[in-house]
């Protein structure tokens, strides 16, 4: 299954969809992201650098893709992840 697989850096199809250059904003990236999410992609999957598809969308300036990803991850889960990341940063 494509959505469950990843590359050598553990990046999923959703990571690549979030970062993909292409049509003008609002015309492509969010459609690919939405399609992946509708097919069951994990919105907060992490690659070997611990980056999620949202990190990639943000890094590449894909605001529509970022919005779709934010909508896919419940607020409580985002807060939990933020607290976990803060603890990890404090301990390193």
Secondary structure, DSSP 8 states (H G I E B T S, - for coil): -TTT---TT---HHHHHHH---SSTTSSHHHHHHHHHHTT--TT---TT---HHHHHHHTT-HHHHHHHHHHS-HHHHHHHHHHHHHHHHH-
